[in-house]
Amino acid sequence: MTIEELWQSAIGEIELSVSKANFITWIKNAKLIAKDGGTCTLEVPNQFTREWLENKCNTLILKALRNSSCDVKKVAYVVASRRPLDISPPRVEEPAVATESQLGFLSSTINESTNLNPKYDFSSFIVGSFNELAHAAAVSLSKPENIGKEYNPFFIYGGVGLGKTHLLQAIGNELIRKHPGQIKVKYISSEVFTSELISAIRIQKMEDFKRKYRKIDVLIIDDIQFLAGKEKTQIEFFHTFNALYEANKQIIISSDRPPKAIPTLEERLCSRFEGGMTVDISYPDFESRIAILKQKLDTFDFTLSDEIINFIASKIQKNVRELEGSLNKISAYYKTTNTVPDLTKTKELLKSLIVRPPKRISPSKIMDTVAEFYEIPLVDIIDGGRKKELVKPRQISMYLLREELHESYPSIGKKLGGRDHTTVIHACDKIEKARQADENLGMELNLIKERLYNA
């Protein structure tokens, strides 16, 4: 395996393990430049990136490299000599735009005016029971006569790697394909929106920023949950939202959770999001995973037996992106050996992606994960009062301690601030009934469990 193939295999695994923002900011521009014995040397653009990777991501990078080449023992980092060791942000002379590195796509495939990637269309989107409602609504929105009328705003939520971005961009691409030059579409992540806002404030060009977004016919915002806690950005987005909505322009939004579950999101924004259509994308069933693998195989120059396809689909269950990642790993092996792996070799190649039996988790891990999900200090969940924003996370902690670990009611009460066992029984019953009646709560619980077992 060449150095380039080794790094591409490793970086594909790393991308599945970190947030999109961290991948784009810190990892995407790193380059594997040497492999000497057991040491791999990564070149990074500046000293700041080097320190961040060494302190925050070294173990993950080492593990990914070792999964592709078992003789790797160490990762070294060097700063690119052709670049200055300036760790300060570059001076911005005009409002920032969504760049290739921020969007995470190849510049040759991005439409510069819309930020849309043309590879995302409805024809390449596999529809199953897990996403059929979201798909049907998206297809309806791709008809110009429905813009700003039928579902506005349109809010899609679901876990990582389930196809939200694909569906959002497919709407924009379909509108442009049918009516080129007639409909102004803009796709942007919430991180880039925030970056542009900060730049506009810094160089005193807020009016230009406002005009830019208020003239758009279809605004598509990805990963809206990253606006949580950014007060100034939320205020400006609220005004932009209102201006577009009142002008019957279309707003399309994605998130990893329903609006009410986004912590520190302004109530008025949450209310606006819930005023349109909210749909979720859940985990694909086995048949859908098979279909996804077979469709993606059409883009590779090798084929796999049904036995191997079924094996991959049975082991990778909750992430469409990981299904594609498994094929990328097999492709790297095929390019290196010119041989399609058998089932035994496939198991070895995909060992880092294969679902393992759930590990034993601790009560403290459950409470920490709930606190992290709702962005509330753990001490407030345990010892805090009966504020609305604390009661729900506390009751969910009790519910998960009971459901996942089968802890006794008195034991749970003791862990959650010495509460009486009857309080715990009430909380568990309340969450169970709410879970059955409220799809949003069910999704929140699934997302918490996903963090709990996949951390």
Phi, psi and omega in degrees: 000128179287168179300318181297317180292323178298315182291320179296322177294317181291318185291330175297323178287320180298320182300330180283347188252353181233165178292156180300320181297315180293322180298312182293319185287317191249330193252324188302325184270002174284155183218132175279115185251346181200151173222105184244104184065238180263007182252125174258133181251123179256133174264130181236158188289333183203171183294326180298315178296318179302313182294321181295314181295319180296320185273327189251334194228005187298316182298317180296316180295316180299317181297317181296319179293320180293327177294335179264334180213104191292349181273358180288128182242339188206151175240127176249151182236135176231148178272134181303125185291336182280355182244143179291151180274052181263115184266359179279153179296147179296149178290130182257126182259348179208163181307135183295154174239163179292114183267169179303315184291326180290326182275340175079020180239166175288135184298332183291343184254354185268134172283115188296329183277333183250342186068015180273143175262118186294348180290341180271104176221172183291330183294334181260010180260118180281126182257132177216184181298336184283344184218012189294325179292315179299319180295315181298318179294320180296318178298318179298320181290340181282001176265122186307327182292346180262355183299126177074007185238304191286304180230097183217115000282163175254118188241116177251133175226155180170171182292178182292138172075024182256001174106014181297311181298319178303312183292318179300312182289331178298323177300309181298316181296322180293319178297318180291322181296318183282329185223067182298131176080354184259334182238127180271113182245139176223122174255133182204149175274158180295331178296318180290321176302315179296317180299317179295320179298314180300317179296318181295320177296317184297320183255014174059051177232042182295326179296321177296319179299313182296316181297321182303316184273334183280350178265002181279142177272323180227109179257122181246116181248121181263144175057055184296341182299340180284355173282346182302130178086351180261088190299311182297319180295320180296321179298312181292322179295323178300315180292321177297315178304310182298318181297317179291317182298315181292336178268012181059034173270158186266135174242128181235131190225145172233156179203165177271002181202161179293160185308314184295340182267001178275111184293151178054027173268131182305140182301322182291327175291316178304317179296319178297316182298322183278357181280348179254232178245128178244124180228154179243155171246120182263193182283141180290143176283175186300314181298321179293322179295322176299313181297320179297314180299316182294323178293316181291331177298334180297340181268356179258163181261031174213165177237160179235151179289159177299328179299315181289319179299315179296323179297312181298315182295330181281337185260330180253104195247339192237011186208111180297325180296326178290329175299315178293324177298324178296320178292326177295322178295317178296322179297319179298319178295317181297318181293329181282320187251349186058031181226135174279126184293149172276184184297319181298315180292324178299317178300321180291317181295326187256016185301331181282344182256342186291136180294128177257161177303141181307133179281157177292128180248158184259159175303320181295326178295319178298312183293321178297318182293319177297316180298319179293319182298317182267004177053051178233136177302138182302324182298328178290324178294320184283311189250354185291171182277209186257033174296144184304320184288348178258329185296314182298309177301324179295316180293324177293321176301315178299315181299314182290324176299323179285312186286318186273325184247353180056037177291151178288155181299316178298322180295319178296315179301321179296320181289331181260057172082021178072035181279154182291150183296332178292328176296320180293317179301315179300316182297314182296317179296319182295315180294320180297316179294319180294323180299319181290330184265337188239109180297327180298317179295320177301320178293319178301315180297320178296320180294320178296317179295323178299315177296322185296315186265344182254003182295000000 
